[in-house]
């Protein structure tokens, strides 16, 4: 394939459509995300590489070709038009969004689901997914008012974790939490003012740990559903933590308690 020099090429149009909200495909920006997507078995449609820059990982491009992806060179100007990142990484790729079964979020037992409601910053959403992956959570549930975890910003923040831990977002998140509660999962809502210290609250049972937007916190209808409320002990002058940091601390405390259980 000859070097693509036109900003009117179909690949540029693909990238712009995804950034505008195409909810059928993902835009992967960077070598790391492409490697994670390939390792997770996602079907890569095409890969564009800035021809003016050294190949960071030629073997990865061969893996992409072997999987059926079309790999092509583009000029730096075309890459700038494709990549939404301020400083383009030199490689972008497109693949379909993965299909996720909501039941996968509570398996294997004992479930540890991080549920986020109305968290609108895609960077925070990606970081929650990354924390869930790092701490060994079984899944991440997001309501429809939470930022899309498959946008390029959220994907970059998750660093590939979105391909490893089940992530499910829809408008029935609250109903799904209720259903899991009826099945025996305990619903624990983060509440920095009225919650029990995470060191004093048992977190060894199958759990849904619910987090809300910074400032507003967990919505009232979700708080009303909770079996208990949990807080992260902090110095008096600190009112709250970043939601992704809170997600990580709570998930790690749950895993610490589980590993310490006889």
Helices and strands as residue ranges (DSSP letters): H 10-20, E 25-29, H 31-39, E 44-50, H 58-66, E 70-74, H 76-82, E 91-96, G 102-106, E 112-117, H 122-135, E 139-143, H 152-158, G 161-163, E 166-170, H 173-182, E 186-190, E 196-197, E 207-212, H 220-225, E 228-231, H 243-260
